[in-house]
Amino acid sequence: MPESDRARPDRDGPLLTQRAAIVFLLAALVGIGATVLAALAGNPWPVTVSLGSGSAATAVLFFKEIID
C-alpha cells in the first residue's frame, strides 16, 4: 500500500485529554503527599518511595472512576 493512501493521525492534537491530565495531576499530588508524610514519619527512603508509588497508582484508579 503506498504511503499516501494510509490514514495519518492528527499530529496537532493534544497528547492527553483534559480528563487524563487531571487524573495524573491529582495522582501525582497524592503520591508526593504520601511520600512526604512517610518521610516525616521517619521511614527509610525505600519504604517512603514505595508508599508514594503505591498511593499514586491507587489514586489513578480512584480518580479515573470518579472524574467523569
N, C-alpha and C positions, 0 to 999 in steps of 0.2 A: 504494500500500500504506500503510495507516495506521501511524502512528508506534508504536503499542502492539504491533503484530504483529511488528515487527522484533526480531531477537535482539540483546540488548545484551551487550557484552563485560563481563567481570567487572572492575569498577573497583577492587576491593580487593586484587587480586593484585599480586605484585612486578613491577617494570618489567624486571628482568633475572633470569635464573635464577642459581643459585649458581655453576654452571659458567661462565657468561658473565662474571660478576663476577670470578671468579678469573682467567680468561684475560685480561681487560682490566687487572686489577691487576698481574699479572705482566708484561704487555706494557709498562705504564706504567713499572714499575720498571726494566725493561731499557732502555727509551728514555731515562729520566733518567740511568741509569748510563752509557750510551754518550755522552750529551751531556756529562756531567761529565768523563769521561775524554778526550773530544775537546777540551774547553776547556782541561783541564790540559796537554794536549799542545801547546797554543799555536796551535790553529787559529782562524781568524776566526769570528765568531759565525754567519754564514750557513752555513758549512760544518758547524759544530757542530750547529746546529738540523737541518740536512739529515741528518746522520748519525744523530742521535737519532730523528728521524721515521722514517727508513728502518728502523732497528733495531726500533722499536716495531711497525711494520707487519709486519715479518718475524716478530717474536715472537708476534703474534696468530695468524698462520698456524701457527706451530710449536706453541704451547701448545694451540691448538684441536684439533690432531691427537693430541697425546699425553695430554691430560687427558680421561678418559672416565668 
